[in-house]
Amino acid sequence: MKYSLSSILLSLMVIFGAIRVNNLIAQAYLKATGKTKALFGLTELMYAYKYYFLIGSLAAGILVWHASLKKEKLKWRITAGLFALVSILAVVLKIWTWFV
């Protein structure tokens, strides 16, 4: 259970970090004016560091795989796997558009 729990905690940290960065992007978008909103993709490049969170998501996935090798309880492995998937999606998807 220790690998699954570690994976869940790491995934939660990645999810909260990704939501924080997406919130910053949404705030920058709300402060932008006409031309800046039209070319906001260029402004969004300033926040490209959010893709470094994928390293944490990958580590969480590796922990889930290791938990599978150690035959941890199935419900913990499934939960950890879902959290790892959500952490990847939280980084890759443009969640900030939901905040606007």
C-alpha positions in Angstrom: 0.0 0.0 0.0 2.9 2.3 0.4 3.6 2.7 -3.3 0.0 3.3 -4.1 -0.3 5.9 -1.3 2.9 7.6 -2.4 1.5 7.7 -6.0 -1.8 9.2 -4.8 0.0 11.9 -2.7 2.3 12.8 -5.6 -0.6 12.9 -8.0 -2.5 15.3 -5.7 0.5 17.6 -5.5 0.7 17.7 -9.3 -3.0 18.3 -9.6 -2.9 21.2 -7.1 0.2 22.6 -8.8 -1.4 22.4 -12.2 -4.6 24.1 -10.9 -2.6 26.9 -9.4 -0.7 27.6 -12.7 -4.0 27.4 -14.6 -5.5 29.8 -12.2 -2.6 32.2 -12.8 -3.2 31.9 -16.6 -6.9 32.6 -16.1 -6.1 35.7 -14.1 -3.7 36.9 -16.8 -6.4 36.4 -19.4 -8.9 38.3 -17.5 -6.5 41.3 -17.2 -5.7 41.2 -20.9 -7.2 43.6 -23.4 -8.4 43.0 -27.0 -5.2 42.4 -28.9 -3.6 40.6 -26.0 -6.6 38.3 -25.8 -6.4 37.6 -29.5 -2.8 36.6 -29.2 -3.0 35.0 -25.8 -1.3 31.8 -27.0 1.9 33.8 -27.0 1.3 35.1 -23.5 0.5 31.5 -22.4 4.0 30.5 -23.4 5.3 32.2 -20.2 3.6 29.5 -18.3 5.1 26.6 -20.2 6.9 25.5 -17.0 3.6 23.8 -16.0 4.7 20.9 -18.3 7.5 20.1 -15.8 4.7 18.8 -13.6 4.5 15.9 -16.1 7.7 14.5 -14.4 5.7 14.1 -11.2 2.8 12.5 -13.1 5.3 10.1 -14.7 6.8 9.3 -11.3 3.3 8.6 -10.0 2.6 6.2 -12.9 5.9 4.4 -12.2 4.8 4.1 -8.5 1.5 2.6 -9.6 3.4 0.1 -11.9 5.6 -0.8 -9.0 2.6 -1.3 -6.7 1.2 -3.7 -9.3 4.5 -5.6 -9.2 4.3 -5.8 -5.4 0.6 -7.0 -5.6 -0.8 -4.3 -3.5 -4.6 -4.2 -3.0 -6.5 -3.7 -6.2 -8.6 -0.8 -4.9 -5.5 1.2 -4.0 -3.9 0.5 -7.3 -7.0 1.5 -9.3 -7.3 4.7 -7.2 -3.7 5.6 -7.6 -3.9 4.9 -11.4 -6.9 7.2 -11.7 -5.2 9.9 -9.8 -2.1 9.6 -12.0 -4.3 9.8 -15.1 -6.1 12.9 -13.7 -2.8 14.5 -12.9 -1.6 14.1 -16.5 -4.9 15.5 -17.8 -4.7 18.5 -15.4 -1.3 19.4 -16.9 -2.0 18.8 -20.5 -5.6 20.2 -20.8 -6.2 23.9 -20.8 -8.2 24.0 -17.6 -7.8 27.8 -17.3 -10.5 28.2 -20.0 -13.0 26.7 -17.5 -12.1 29.4 -15.0 -12.9 32.2 -17.4 
